[in-house]
Amino acid sequence: MKNDVQTNKAESRTQAQQDRILAAAQTCFVRSGFHAASMATIAETAGMSAGLIYRYFDNKSAIVLAIIEQQLEVARTNIRQMRSSDDLAARIVEHCDEAECGDETRMSTALFLEMSAEATRDPQIAEAVQRFDSMVRSEVEDWLSRSADKGGYGLPKEIAPARALMLVCLIEGVKVRVAREPNLDQDTLRRALAEMVTALVDPACTGSGVRP
């Protein structure tokens, strides 16, 4: 029993240190860009020695991979929240606002763009990003194809993948727009989103956007 308690404490300390490093890394990547943010800078921001940071991560790529895994859990939580929302358009706006609120557990738009750019240069990060995107779309597709009594929209299996892709693209686009235009009128954004979302989740809408 004593050994179990000690093991749990050690694991908790390790997790806390890793979370501290990831939060510092996100700050550095947004502030300086991926390549300008050194391991030494990340360590300084985290308030630890450069030597200590290497006990947890071999290099910056390993840190980025850990951030991607962390964000996958955040994305799954966001999907569950959207699934339970009565106003999907409003929830998307809230989600995009939350990404810019400074919460270290959420990926800001600046960090999202920085990591997307790095994926074009680093095959390992590209693979992780592609896996992330695939898993998120799969979760959204499952949600959209569920029956209404299970919290979904009952989209047929043959159209759910395309609608899931477009919904993810829509959310990512809104995040970028909100970051670029922070004073964007929220009511206008909600109305525009409501029109788009209604079409995306309506099984009766064809590819041309009209009902058959």
N, C-alpha and C positions, 0 to 999 in steps of 0.2 A: 504493500500500500504506500509506504514511504517513497519507494522508488518511483511509483506511478505519479505521485504528487510532484516530485522533483523533475520528472520528465515533462509533465504538463507545464510547470513553471518555466523550464528551459525552452520549450516550444513557444510559449507565450512571449518570452523575451525575444526570441529569434523573429517571430512574426512582427512584433512591435518595432524592432530595428529595421526589418525589411520595409514595413509600411512607412517608416520615417524616411528611409532612403528614396523610396518611390515618390513620396510627396515632394521631397527636395528636388529630385530629378525633373519632375513635371514643371516645377517652378523655373528651374534652370533652362529647360528646353524651350519654354514659352518666352523667357526673357532674352535668351542669347542664341537660340537655334540649336539644333542637335550637334552640329560639328564644333561650334564655339564653346559648348558646355563641356568642360573636362570633368573627369572623375574627381579631380582635386576640388573643383568648384562645387560639384554635387556634394562631396564630403563636407566642405566648409558650410554649405547651406544647411546640411543636415545636422551640423554641430558635432561632427565626429572626425576622426583622423582618416586620411586617405588609405592608410593601411587597413583600418577596420572595415572600410566599405568593401574591400576586396575579399573579406571573409564571407560576404553574402552574395556578391555578384562579381563575375570574372571581368566584365567590361560593360560599356554602355549598351551594346546590343542586348546583353542579358537583362539589363534594366528595362529596356523597351519591351522585350518579350514578356517580362513580368507585368508591366503596365497593361499590355494588351490582354493578358489573362485576367487581370483585375477588372478591366473594363468590360469583359464579357459577362461577368457576374452583375455588374451595374446595368448593362443592357438588358439582361434577363429580368432584373427587378423593374426596369422601366416598362418593359413589355407587359409584365403582370399588372402594373399600375394602369397602363393604357387599357388593358383588357377589362378592368373593373370600372373604368370611367364611363359616365353617361354622356359626356361631351368630348369626343375624341379630338376634335380640332383644338379645343381649349387646352386639353391635356398636352397636346404636342407643343403648343406655345409655352406652357409652363415648363415642360421638359427642356426646351431650348433655353429658356431664361435660367433654369437651374444650372445648366452647363457653364454659365458665365458668372455664377454667384461666388466663385472662389472656393467652393467645396473641393478639397484635395482628392476626394474619392471619385469625382466626376471629371471626365475628359472635356476640357474647354475646346472651343472651336480652333483656337490657335494651335493647341497641342495636336488635335485631330489632323489638321493640315500639315503640321510638321512631320508627324509620323507617317502620313500618307506619302509625303515627298520622300522620306527615307526609305519607304518600301520600294521605291523605284530604283534604289541604289544598292540595297542590301537584300540578297535573295532569301536569307533566313527570316528577316522581318517581313518581306513580301509574302512568304509562305504563311507566316503567323497571321498577317492581316487578312489574307484570303480565307484562311480557316475561320477567323473571327466573323468575317462578312457572311460566309456560308452558313455558320451556325445561327447567326442572328436572323438571316432570311428564312432559315428553316423554322425557327421559333415563330416568326411572324406568319409564315405560311400555315403552320399548324393552327395558330390562333384564328386566322381568317377563314379557314376551312371548317372550323368547329361549328356545330349547330348553335343556334341562338340560346338554347337552354343550358349550354355549356360555356357561355360567354363569348361565342364567336359570331361570325356573320353568315355561315353556311355557304361559303363560296365553293363552287364545284372544283374538284381536284385539278381539272384541266386548265383553269384560269387562276387558281390561287398562287402559283409560283410567280407569274408575271405581276399580279397585283401586289404581292409581298415585296418584290423588287422595286416597284414604283413607289410604294409607301415608304420604304427605307430611303430611296433617293429623295423623296419629298421632305422627309424629316431632316436629312443631312443638308439639303439645300436651304431649308428654313434656318437651321443653325448658322450657316454661313451668312445668310442675309441679316439675321438679328445681330451678329457680330459686326458686320460691316455698317449696318444702319441701326444703331442702338436706340434712336429716337423714333423708329418706325411705329406708326399708329397701331396699337394692339387690336383695336376693334376691326380695322381694315384687314389686318393679318388673319384674324379669326374667321372673318366672313369669307375671305379668299380660300382659306384652308377648308372651311366647312363644305364649300362647293366641290373642291378636289376630293376630299375624303369621302363625301357622299357617293361620288362616282366610283371610287376605288373599291368601296366595300359593298356596292350594290350588285348582286349577282345578275340582275336584269340588264345591266349596261354592257354593250358590246365593245369591241376594240375601237370603234369610232366614237365612243362616248354617248351613244344614243341607245334607247331601248329597241329591241327587236320588234 
